[in-house]
């Protein structure tokens, strides 16, 4: 074999590299390649329906009837037909003319309306704390209000918006191959915007999202989108520019204590700004995820603060209702993905951003592999309806230490019949100022919407290819075989109700995808005319693991169930034993429930993103149903038992044989005894014999990091700060990766998840100190015996 494709960073080698690549693909195999369609059957399914439990009226009404019949549009493809003019000069100036025709509504009187709002007037008159009645003159308070207001927002400049839209359109056409948006989803959002204020809640994959999404919605006639930015990600100069483009920033004084006069003043002004935005029905964009880069909780603290302002406006009666729209944006490759966590934690400056744009344009010049982007708008729903219905779904919760620690240590075997309480997102001052029940409402609403956004995200071709290379063919695979499995995994993704962001001939898709992953894979030419695709060993595997994480939500239920089944079989059958031995073992439904619950409690909420209205037992049944549907579990009747399909001898009784979904109380726990006589066997899937092992490996990176973190407990130096201990653990993971070749585990985000999970489990304790909070090893896990029990508990779910 000889290497045909290698990474060529030098510009002078690019032409010869592209020539080699073209000849490589043109002289490929003579097999007939099928086309990949982005849907099964005749019509594209609708993904992104809102929750029928929490918002049943929205589920019925806010839906465009012909959405499945409408196609996609490429937002950045602007031609002569997109303007009102025609001619040869228009074809050359169509970008500029298009930007001039965008409808931008001026709002010059907004600052005056905010100053006249009741909250600000109470401050100026001294009727509330923090105003002019506490030794401060009304003029001084008015200047402070104007200063804070200038920090939050500025009136959008129409000329600057048009100029920026023109420049951005040219930049996006050089950077991306296309930016796809479903026209039916846009019609649905337009219909929702007619009903009242509109708030879009989005995932956050790139810093470019805050510029790209407003551009997309402005081009579709939704108007100027006000974007809630995180001030920590932008320098003061960049913040000044973004304010004139519609950006919003929380003032630093809003984080002061609740009894601080400056804090009260700042929070009052922020509430007035939000009230004016909703009353004027200006669309607002809030990011529910933290910006990419430095390790932190998945749910954004800033996003929850802005969402809390919207909830407070509804509760105060400022507006009767607000329509929420979950938004998802996916890339083949994130254009500005920061892999250096130290660099990612720094703010982006105006000149730094301009230089980054120039470097990106230079790298894209003459490049044949551009990135595809998909913007997805899920079904809108009423916030007022959610507030009314969601409170009825709240149940008691317990910490992970109470739920799981006794089982880990072998002190008991019964999992408590309650939900897990796990919150990693820090609480901001704006959220603390709300009532406790409203704080809980905002946290669960943000998790609910993020679940909807992730479920509606399109799976891109790079995620499928990275998953296959990392979890099925880490040693290499023939390209002809890889193409067949690419088609198979795409079909499996569609069968699970997820959308994909690609279509076309398999040969073209593989060429596009492997071209984007050229820095992380090696193509080897064999004499038979085929190719061998080999993942490049080293830190590039971490990048493939991050890409494969985009596919995990589609298979998460099956992956949890497969790892639970593996844990049951690991103690009975040797893992390397043949399938005939594993298929002999009977697995009772109670054992499966118990094992799935244990794994659910161990896995972080930021990964699972379970809907707050869904109980763990409902999710256990969903996991079991998924394993049966995909053919991995087969019902087995025990000798002497009545077949499950035999309903002839069943008699009606006063006790109902059904209950509402999610209604599991203490009195209902006896109903689970019906499952004692139900047994299952493990079976190979005919189309993919190693599908079970493939599902188990999807959770391997996270579970292996947890197990290595348990091993590291007696090697780490404690007490230490959280960041210091994370550096210790990450160094240990990197050393292990060099020795064992598991580079996908050397990820700082996985390391911080392990630390936070161990803190919730009671393995690590956080104590205050003069130098800040310090992590200590708890007395319970100071002994190596208990540390071994913890590691053994985790490793039972790992597919070796």
C-alpha positions in Angstrom: 0.0 0.0 0.0 1.1 3.6 -0.6 -0.4 6.7 0.9 -2.3 8.7 -1.7 -4.0 11.4 0.3 -2.1 13.4 2.9 -2.7 16.8 4.4 -0.9 19.5 2.3 -0.8 22.7 4.3 1.5 24.5 1.7 -0.4 26.4 -0.9 2.1 25.4 -3.7 1.2 21.8 -3.2 -2.5 22.3 -3.3 -3.0 21.9 -7.1 -1.0 18.7 -7.3 -2.9 17.4 -4.2 -6.3 18.2 -5.8 -5.1 16.5 -9.0 -4.1 13.4 -7.1 -7.5 13.4 -5.3 -9.5 13.8 -8.6 -7.6 11.0 -10.3 -8.0 8.8 -7.3 -11.8 9.1 -7.3 -12.2 8.9 -11.1 -10.2 5.7 -11.2 -12.3 4.2 -8.4 -14.4 1.1 -8.4 -16.7 -0.2 -11.1 -19.6 -0.9 -8.7 -22.9 0.8 -9.2 -23.4 3.3 -6.4 -26.9 4.1 -5.1 -28.2 7.6 -4.3 -28.8 8.6 -0.7 -32.2 10.3 -0.1 -32.8 12.5 3.0 -36.1 10.7 3.8 -37.8 7.3 3.8 -40.9 6.8 1.6 -42.4 9.5 -0.6 -42.4 12.5 1.7 -39.9 14.1 4.1 -41.2 13.6 7.7 -41.8 16.6 10.0 -39.3 16.7 12.8 -39.4 19.1 15.7 -42.9 18.8 17.0 -43.5 20.4 20.4 -44.3 18.4 23.5 -47.9 17.1 23.4 -47.9 16.7 27.2 -46.9 20.3 28.0 -48.3 22.2 25.0 -51.2 20.2 23.5 -52.9 23.2 21.9 -49.8 24.5 20.3 -49.1 20.9 19.0 -52.4 21.0 17.2 -52.6 24.6 15.9 -49.1 26.0 15.2 -48.3 23.7 12.3 -48.1 24.6 8.6 -50.3 22.0 6.8 -48.2 21.8 3.6 -44.8 21.8 5.3 -43.8 18.4 4.0 -44.6 19.5 0.4 -42.3 22.5 0.5 -38.6 22.2 -0.3 -35.4 23.9 0.8 -33.9 27.2 -0.2 -30.2 28.2 -0.2 -30.2 31.4 1.8 -26.9 32.6 0.5 -27.7 32.0 -3.2 -28.8 35.5 -4.3 -29.4 36.0 -8.0 -31.0 38.6 -10.3 -34.4 37.0 -9.6 -34.1 37.9 -5.9 -34.2 41.7 -6.7 -36.8 43.9 -8.4 -34.4 44.8 -11.3 -33.2 43.0 -14.3 -30.2 43.4 -16.6 -26.5 42.7 -17.0 -25.5 45.3 -14.4 -28.0 43.9 -11.9 -26.4 40.4 -12.3 -23.1 41.9 -11.2 -24.6 44.1 -8.4 -27.3 41.7 -7.2 -25.7 41.3 -3.7 -25.7 45.0 -3.1 -29.2 45.6 -4.5 -30.5 42.7 -2.4 -29.1 44.3 0.8 -30.8 47.6 -0.1 -34.2 45.9 -0.5 -34.2 44.3 3.0 -37.0 45.7 5.2 -35.5 47.3 8.3 -37.9 49.0 10.7 -36.3 52.0 12.5 -36.8 52.3 16.2 -35.4 55.6 17.3 -37.8 56.3 20.2 -37.0 53.0 22.1 -34.7 54.7 24.7 -37.4 57.2 25.5 -40.0 54.5 26.0 -37.7 52.6 28.3 -37.1 55.8 30.4 -40.9 56.2 30.6 -41.5 52.6 31.8 -43.1 52.1 35.3 -40.0 50.4 36.7 -37.6 53.1 35.7 -40.0 55.8 36.8 -40.2 54.3 40.2 -36.4 54.4 40.4 -36.3 58.1 39.4 -39.1 59.0 41.9 -37.4 57.0 44.7 -40.4 54.7 45.4 -38.2 51.6 45.2 -34.8 50.7 46.7 -31.8 51.6 44.6 -33.4 54.8 43.3 -33.1 58.5 44.0 -34.4 58.2 47.5 -31.2 56.8 49.0 -29.0 59.9 49.0 -28.9 60.1 45.2 -30.4 62.9 43.1 -32.8 62.1 40.3 -30.3 63.5 37.7 -27.6 61.1 38.9 -30.0 58.1 38.8 -31.1 59.2 35.3 -27.5 59.3 34.1 -26.9 55.8 35.6 -29.9 54.5 33.9 -28.8 55.9 30.6 -25.3 54.5 31.1 -26.6 51.0 31.9 -29.0 51.3 28.9 -26.1 52.2 26.6 -24.3 49.1 27.9 -27.3 46.8 27.1 -28.3 48.0 23.6 -28.1 50.8 21.0 -30.6 51.7 18.3 -29.9 49.6 15.2 -28.4 51.6 12.3 -30.2 50.7 9.0 -27.2 51.8 6.8 -24.8 49.8 8.9 -27.1 46.7 8.8 -27.4 46.9 5.0 -23.6 47.3 4.6 -22.9 44.5 7.0 -25.5 42.2 5.3 -23.8 42.8 1.9 -20.3 42.1 3.3 -21.6 39.0 5.2 -23.3 37.6 2.1 -20.0 37.7 0.2 -18.1 36.2 3.0 -20.6 33.3 3.5 -20.5 32.5 -0.2 -16.7 32.1 0.1 -17.0 30.1 3.3 -20.0 27.8 2.8 -21.2 25.6 0.0 -24.8 26.3 1.0 -27.0 27.4 3.9 -30.2 25.4 3.7 -33.5 26.4 5.3 -36.8 24.6 4.9 -39.4 26.9 3.4 -42.3 25.2 5.2 -40.6 25.8 8.6 -40.2 29.5 7.7 -43.9 29.7 6.8 -44.7 28.2 10.2 -42.6 30.8 12.0 -44.2 33.6 10.0 -47.6 32.3 11.1 -46.5 32.2 14.7 -45.0 35.8 14.5 -48.5 37.1 13.6 -49.8 36.0 17.0 -47.5 38.1 19.1 -43.9 38.4 20.4 -41.5 35.8 19.1 -38.5 34.5 21.0 -36.1 32.0 19.3 -34.1 29.7 21.5 -31.1 28.2 19.8 -28.3 25.7 20.1 -24.8 27.3 20.0 -22.2 25.5 17.8 -20.1 28.5 16.7 -19.5 32.1 17.5 -20.7 32.7 13.9 -24.2 31.6 14.9 -25.0 35.0 16.4 -24.3 36.6 13.0 -25.5 33.9 10.7 -29.0 33.3 12.2 -30.0 37.0 12.2 -28.9 37.2 8.6 -30.9 34.1 7.6 -34.1 35.4 9.3 -33.6 39.0 7.9 -33.4 37.6 4.4 -36.7 35.7 4.9 -38.6 38.9 5.9 -38.7 38.4 9.7 -37.0 41.8 10.4 -34.1 42.7 12.5 -33.4 40.0 15.1 -32.2 41.2 18.5 -29.5 38.8 19.6 -28.6 38.2 23.3 -24.8 37.9 23.3 -22.5 36.7 26.1 -20.4 39.7 27.0 -17.5 37.5 28.0 -17.0 36.3 24.4 -16.6 39.9 22.9 -14.2 42.7 23.5 -15.6 46.2 24.2 -15.0 47.4 20.6 -16.7 44.3 19.2 -19.6 44.8 21.6 -20.1 48.4 20.4 -20.4 47.2 16.8 -22.8 44.4 17.7 -25.1 46.7 19.6 -25.6 48.8 16.5 -26.4 45.5 14.6 -29.1 44.5 17.1 -27.0 42.9 19.8 -28.0 42.9 23.5 -25.6 42.5 26.5 -26.3 42.1 30.2 -24.6 44.8 32.3 -22.0 43.5 34.9 -23.9 45.3 37.7 -26.8 42.8 37.2 -24.6 40.1 38.9 -24.2 42.2 42.1 -26.0 40.9 45.3 -29.7 41.2 45.6 -29.5 43.9 48.3 -27.1 46.0 46.3 -28.5 49.4 45.1 -26.4 49.2 41.9 -27.6 45.6 41.3 -31.3 46.6 41.8 -30.9 49.6 39.4 -29.3 47.4 36.7 -31.8 44.6 37.0 -34.7 47.1 36.8 -33.3 48.6 33.6 -32.8 45.1 32.1 -36.4 44.2 32.9 -37.5 47.5 31.2 -35.5 46.7 28.1 -37.1 43.2 27.9 -40.6 44.6 28.4 -40.1 47.1 25.6 -38.8 44.5 23.3 -41.8 42.2 23.8 -44.4 45.0 23.6 -42.9 46.3 20.4 -42.9 42.6 19.1 -39.2 42.7 18.0 -38.0 39.1 17.5 -35.4 38.0 20.1 -32.7 35.3 19.8 -31.4 33.6 22.9 -28.7 30.9 22.9 -29.4 28.1 25.4 -26.0 26.5 25.1 -22.7 27.9 26.3 -20.4 29.2 23.6 -18.0 26.5 22.2 -14.5 26.3 23.7 -13.6 26.2 27.4 -15.1 23.3 29.5 -18.3 24.4 31.2 -21.9 23.3 31.7 -23.9 22.8 28.5 -26.8 25.0 29.5 -25.9 28.7 29.3 -26.3 30.7 32.5 -26.7 33.9 30.3 -29.3 32.2 28.2 -31.3 31.2 31.3 -31.0 34.8 32.6 -32.6 36.2 29.4 -35.2 33.4 29.4 -36.0 34.3 33.0 -36.7 37.9 31.9 -39.2 36.7 29.3 -40.9 34.4 31.9 -41.1 37.4 34.4 -42.7 39.6 31.7 -45.4 36.9 31.2 -46.0 36.5 34.9 -46.2 40.2 35.4 -48.8 40.6 32.7 -46.7 42.9 30.5 -47.7 40.8 27.5 -50.4 38.1 27.4 -48.3 35.5 25.7 -45.0 34.8 24.0 -44.3 32.3 21.2 -41.1 30.3 21.7 -39.4 28.7 18.7 -36.6 26.1 19.2 -33.8 26.6 16.7 -31.0 24.3 15.7 -28.0 25.0 13.4 -25.6 22.3 12.2 -22.4 22.4 10.2 -20.4 19.8 8.4 -17.4 21.2 10.3 -17.7 24.1 12.7 -15.7 26.9 11.0 -14.2 28.4 14.2 -14.0 25.4 16.5 -11.4 26.3 19.2 -9.4 23.2 20.2 -7.1 25.1 22.5 -9.2 25.6 25.7 -6.9 28.4 26.9 -7.4 30.3 23.6 -11.1 29.6 23.7 -11.6 31.3 27.1 -10.3 34.7 25.8 -12.6 37.4 24.4 -12.8 37.9 20.6 -11.6 41.4 19.6 -12.7 43.4 16.7 -9.3 43.3 14.9 -8.8 39.7 16.0 -12.1 38.8 14.3 -11.2 40.8 11.2 -7.9 39.0 10.9 -9.6 35.6 11.4 -12.0 36.5 8.6 -9.1 37.4 6.3 -7.3 34.1 7.1 -10.5 32.1 6.5 -11.0 33.8 3.2 -7.4 33.0 2.2 -7.7 29.4 3.2 -11.0 29.1 1.3 -9.5 30.6 -1.9 -9.4 27.7 -4.4 -10.5 25.2 -1.9 -12.8 22.5 -3.3 -14.2 21.3 0.0 -16.6 23.9 1.5 -18.9 23.3 4.5 -22.6 22.8 4.3 -24.9 24.4 6.9 -28.5 23.5 7.9 -30.8 25.8 9.9 -33.8 24.1 11.4 -36.8 25.8 13.0 -38.9 23.5 15.2 -42.6 23.9 15.9 -43.4 27.0 17.9 -45.3 26.8 21.1 -47.0 29.1 23.6 -45.1 30.0 26.7 -48.2 30.8 28.6 -49.6 27.3 27.9 -46.3 25.7 29.0 -46.3 27.6 32.3 -49.8 26.4 33.1 -49.3 22.7 32.2 -45.7 22.2 33.2 -46.2 22.8 36.9 -48.5 19.7 37.1 -45.6 17.5 35.9 -43.2 18.5 38.8 -42.3 15.6 41.1 -39.9 15.3 44.0 -36.2 14.7 43.2 -33.1 13.6 45.1 -29.4 14.1 44.7 -27.2 11.6 43.0 -25.4 10.9 46.3 -28.7 9.6 47.8 -29.7 7.7 44.7 -26.5 6.0 43.6 -23.9 6.0 46.3 -25.4 3.2 48.5 -25.7 1.0 45.4 -22.1 1.7 44.3 -20.9 0.7 47.8 -23.0 -2.4 47.9 -25.1 -1.2 50.9 -28.4 -1.7 49.0 -29.7 -3.0 45.7 -33.0 -1.1 45.3 -33.1 2.0 43.2 -35.3 4.7 44.9 -38.4 5.5 43.0 -37.6 9.2 42.4 -36.0 11.4 39.9 -32.4 12.7 39.9 -31.7 16.4 40.7 -28.6 17.6 38.9 -27.9 21.2 38.0 -24.5 22.2 36.7 -25.3 25.6 35.3 -24.5 28.5 37.7 -27.3 30.7 38.8 -27.0 34.4 37.7 -28.2 37.4 39.7 -31.1 38.0 37.4 -32.3 34.4 37.9 -31.8 34.7 41.7 -34.1 37.8 41.8 -37.0 35.6 40.6 -39.2 33.5 42.8 -37.9 30.0 43.6 -40.6 28.3 41.6 -40.0 30.6 38.7 -36.3 29.7 38.8 -37.2 26.0 38.7 -39.6 26.8 35.8 -36.8 28.5 33.8 -34.3 25.7 34.3 -36.7 23.0 33.2 -38.0 25.1 30.3 -34.5 25.6 29.0 -33.8 21.9 29.2 -37.1 21.1 27.5 -36.5 23.5 24.7 -32.8 22.4 24.2 -34.1 18.8 24.0 -36.5 19.9 21.2 -33.7 21.8 19.4 -31.3 18.8 19.6 -34.0 16.4 18.4 -34.7 18.5 15.4 -31.0 19.1 14.4 -30.0 17.6 11.1 -27.3 14.9 11.2 -24.5 15.9 8.8 -22.4 13.5 6.7 -19.3 14.2 8.7 -21.0 12.9 11.9 -22.0 9.6 10.2 -18.5 9.1 8.7 -16.7 9.9 11.9 -18.9 7.5 13.9 -18.3 4.7 11.5 -14.5 5.3 11.5 -14.2 5.7 15.2 -16.6 3.0 16.5 -16.7 0.3 13.8 -13.5 0.6 11.8 -10.8 2.2 13.9 -8.2 0.0 12.2 -9.3 0.9 8.7 -11.9 -0.2 6.2 -12.3 -0.7 2.4 -14.0 2.3 0.9 -16.5 0.1 -0.9 -17.6 -1.4 2.4 -17.6 2.0 4.1 -20.0 3.4 1.5 -22.4 0.5 2.1 -22.3 1.1 5.8 -22.7 4.9 5.3 -26.0 4.2 3.5 -27.1 1.8 6.2 -26.4 4.2 9.1 -28.1 7.0 7.2 -31.2 4.8 6.9 -31.1 3.8 10.6 -30.9 7.5 11.5 -34.0 8.3 9.4 -35.9 5.4 10.9 -35.4 7.0 14.3 -37.2 10.2 13.2 -34.1 12.3 12.8 -33.3 14.4 9.7 -30.1 14.4 7.7 -28.5 17.4 6.1 -27.3 15.8 2.9 -28.4 13.8 -0.2 -26.9 12.7 -3.5 -24.7 10.0 -5.0 -22.7 8.0 -2.5 -19.5 8.5 -4.4 -19.9 12.3 -4.3 -21.0 12.3 -0.6 -17.9 10.2 0.4 -15.6 12.5 -1.6 -17.1 15.6 0.0 -17.0 14.1 3.5 -13.5 12.6 3.4 -12.3 15.8 1.8 -13.5 17.7 4.9 -11.9 15.1 7.2 -8.7 15.0 5.2 -6.6 16.1 8.2 -7.9 13.2 10.3 -8.0 10.3 7.9 -5.5 8.6 5.5 -6.5 7.0 2.2 -4.5 4.1 1.0 -4.6 2.7 -2.5 -4.6 -1.1 -2.8 -3.8 -3.0 -6.0 -7.3 -4.2 -6.6 -8.4 -0.7 -7.4 -10.2 -0.1 -4.1 -9.2 2.3 -1.3 -8.6 1.8 2.4 -9.8 4.6 4.8 -7.8 4.7 8.0 -8.3 7.1 10.9 -5.1 9.0 11.5 -3.8 7.9 14.9 -3.2 10.7 17.4 -5.1 13.7 18.8 -7.2 13.8 15.6 -9.3 11.0 17.1 -10.5 13.5 19.6 -11.9 15.6 16.8 -13.6 12.6 15.3 -15.2 11.8 18.7 -16.6 15.4 18.8 -18.1 15.0 15.4 -19.6 11.6 16.3 -21.3 13.2 19.3 -23.6 14.9 16.9 -25.1 11.5 16.0 -25.4 10.2 19.5 -28.9 11.8 20.2 -30.4 9.7 17.4 -29.1 6.4 19.0 -28.9 7.5 22.7 -31.8 5.3 23.9 -30.5 2.2 22.2 -26.9 3.0 23.4 -28.1 3.2 27.0 -30.0 0.0 26.6 -27.1 -1.9 25.0 -24.7 -0.8 27.7 -27.2 -1.9 30.3 -27.6 -5.3 28.6 -23.8 -5.6 28.4 -23.6 -5.0 32.2 -26.0 -7.8 32.8 -24.2 -10.2 30.5 -20.7 -9.3 31.6 -21.1 -11.2 34.9 -22.6 -14.3 33.2 -20.9 -14.8 29.9 -17.3 -14.0 28.9 -17.3 -10.8 26.7 -15.1 -12.6 24.1 -17.5 -15.6 24.0 -19.5 -16.5 20.9 -23.0 -15.1 20.3 -24.5 -18.5 20.9 -23.6 -18.3 24.6 -24.9 -14.7 25.0 -28.1 -15.6 23.3 -28.8 -18.4 25.8 -29.0 -16.1 28.7 -32.5 -15.0 29.7 -32.8 -11.3 30.8 -35.8 -10.5 32.9 -37.6 -7.2 32.4 -37.0 -6.2 36.0 -33.3 -6.7 35.7 -33.2 -4.6 32.6 -35.2 -1.8 34.3 -32.8 -1.9 37.2 -29.7 -1.8 35.0 -31.0 1.0 32.8 -32.0 3.1 35.8 -28.5 2.7 37.2 -26.9 3.9 34.0 -29.4 6.8 33.6 -28.5 8.1 37.1 -24.8 7.8 36.3 -24.9 9.6 33.0 -25.0 13.4 33.1 -28.2 15.3 32.5 -26.3 17.5 30.0 -25.9 14.4 27.9 -29.3 12.8 28.3 -31.4 16.0 28.1 -34.4 14.2 29.3 -37.7 16.1 29.1 -38.7 17.2 32.7 -42.2 16.0 32.0 -40.9 12.4 31.4 -40.2 10.1 34.3 -37.2 7.8 34.4 -39.5 4.7 34.4 -41.1 6.0 31.2 -37.7 6.4 29.7 -36.7 2.9 30.8 -39.7 1.5 28.9 -38.8 3.6 25.9 -35.3 2.2 25.9 -36.6 -1.4 26.1 -39.1 -0.7 23.3 -36.3 0.7 21.1 -34.2 -2.5 21.6 -37.1 -4.7 20.7 -37.9 -2.6 17.6 -34.4 -2.7 16.3 -34.4 -6.5 16.7 -31.7 -6.8 19.5 -34.1 -8.2 22.1 -36.6 -10.9 21.5 -39.4 -11.8 24.0 -38.9 -15.3 25.4 -41.7 -17.2 27.2 -40.6 -19.1 30.3 -41.6 -22.7 30.7 -45.1 -23.1 32.2 -46.0 -19.4 31.8 -49.0 -18.2 29.8 -47.9 -16.7 26.5 -47.9 -12.9 26.5 -50.3 -12.9 23.4 -52.9 -15.1 25.2 -55.5 -12.7 26.4 -58.4 -15.1 26.4 -58.2 -16.0 30.1 -57.6 -12.4 31.3 -60.5 -11.1 33.3 -61.5 -7.5 33.9 -61.0 -6.3 37.4 -61.7 -3.1 39.3 -58.1 -2.2 38.8 -57.3 -0.5 35.5 -54.7 -2.2 33.3 -53.5 1.1 32.0 -52.4 4.4 33.5 -51.6 7.9 32.0 -48.0 8.2 30.7 -45.6 9.4 33.3 -48.1 8.8 36.2 -45.9 6.7 38.5 -46.6 7.1 42.2 -45.9 4.9 45.2 -49.3 3.2 44.8 -48.4 2.3 41.3 -45.1 0.6 42.1 -46.9 -2.8 42.5 -47.8 -2.8 38.9 -44.2 -3.4 38.0 -44.6 -6.9 39.4 -46.4 -7.8 36.2 -43.0 -7.6 34.4 -41.5 -10.4 36.6 -42.6 -13.1 34.2 -41.3 -11.3 31.1 -37.9 -12.4 29.7 -35.9 -11.5 26.7 -32.9 -12.9 24.8 -30.2 -11.1 22.9 -30.2 -11.6 19.2 -28.0 -10.5 16.3 -29.4 -8.1 13.8 -29.4 -9.7 10.4 -28.3 -6.6 8.4 -25.5 -5.6 10.8 -24.3 -8.5 13.0 -22.2 -6.2 15.2 -24.9 -3.6 15.8 -25.1 -4.4 19.5 -21.4 -3.8 20.0 -21.6 -0.6 17.8 -24.3 0.8 20.2 -22.3 -0.1 23.3 -19.2 1.7 21.9 -21.1 5.0 21.4 -20.9 5.7 25.1 -17.4 4.3 25.5 -15.5 7.7 25.5 -17.6 9.1 28.4 -17.7 5.9 30.4 -14.0 5.3 30.0 -13.2 8.8 31.2 -15.4 8.1 34.3 -13.5 4.8 34.9 -10.1 6.5 34.5 -11.2 9.3 36.8 -12.0 6.6 39.4 -8.6 5.1 38.9 -7.0 8.6 39.3 -8.5 9.2 42.7 -5.5 7.7 44.6 -3.1 9.3 42.2 -4.4 12.9 42.2 -3.2 15.6 44.6 -6.0 16.9 46.7 -7.1 19.4 47.9 -7.0 21.5 44.8 -9.2 23.9 42.9 -11.6 22.6 40.4 -9.6 23.9 37.4 -6.4 22.6 39.0 -7.8 19.1 39.5 -9.1 19.1 36.0 -5.6 19.9 34.7 -4.3 16.9 36.7 -7.0 14.6 35.4 -6.6 15.8 31.8 -2.8 15.2 32.0 -3.5 11.7 33.2 -6.0 11.1 30.3 -3.4 12.3 27.8 -0.7 10.1 29.2 -3.1 7.1 29.1 -4.0 8.0 25.5 -0.4 7.9 24.5 0.0 4.5 26.1 -3.3 2.8 25.1 -4.2 4.8 21.9 -7.6 6.0 23.2 -7.2 9.7 22.2 -11.0 10.1 22.0 -11.0 10.2 25.8 -8.4 13.0 26.2 -11.1 15.7 26.0 -11.4 18.5 28.7 -15.2 18.5 28.4 -15.3 14.8 29.3 -12.8 15.4 32.2 -14.9 18.2 33.7 -18.1 16.0 33.4 -16.4 13.3 35.3 -15.3 15.7 38.1 -18.8 17.2 38.4 -20.4 13.7 38.4 -18.1 12.6 41.2 -18.9 15.7 43.1 -22.6 15.0 42.9 -22.0 11.3 43.8 -20.3 12.3 47.0 -16.8 11.1 45.8 -15.4 14.6 45.8 -16.5 17.4 48.2 -16.2 21.1 47.6 -15.2 23.2 50.6 -14.7 27.0 50.8 -11.2 28.4 51.5 -9.5 31.8 51.4 -8.2 30.9 47.9 -11.6 29.9 46.6 -13.6 26.7 46.6 -11.4 23.6 47.0 -12.0 20.0 46.1 -11.4 17.3 48.7 -11.7 13.5 48.6 -14.6 12.5 50.8 -13.9 10.2 53.7 -16.2 7.6 52.3 -14.0 7.1 49.2 -10.6 7.7 50.9 -10.2 3.9 51.1 -9.0 2.1 47.9 -11.6 -0.6 48.5 -14.4 1.9 47.9 -12.5 3.5 45.0 -12.3 0.0 43.5 -16.0 -0.5 44.0 -16.7 2.7 42.1 -14.4 1.8 39.2 -16.0 -1.7 39.0 -19.5 -0.2 39.0 -18.6 2.1 36.1 -16.6 -0.6 34.1 -19.6 -3.0 34.0 -21.1 -0.7 31.4 -18.0 -0.4 29.2 -17.7 -2.6 26.1 -14.2 -3.7 26.1 
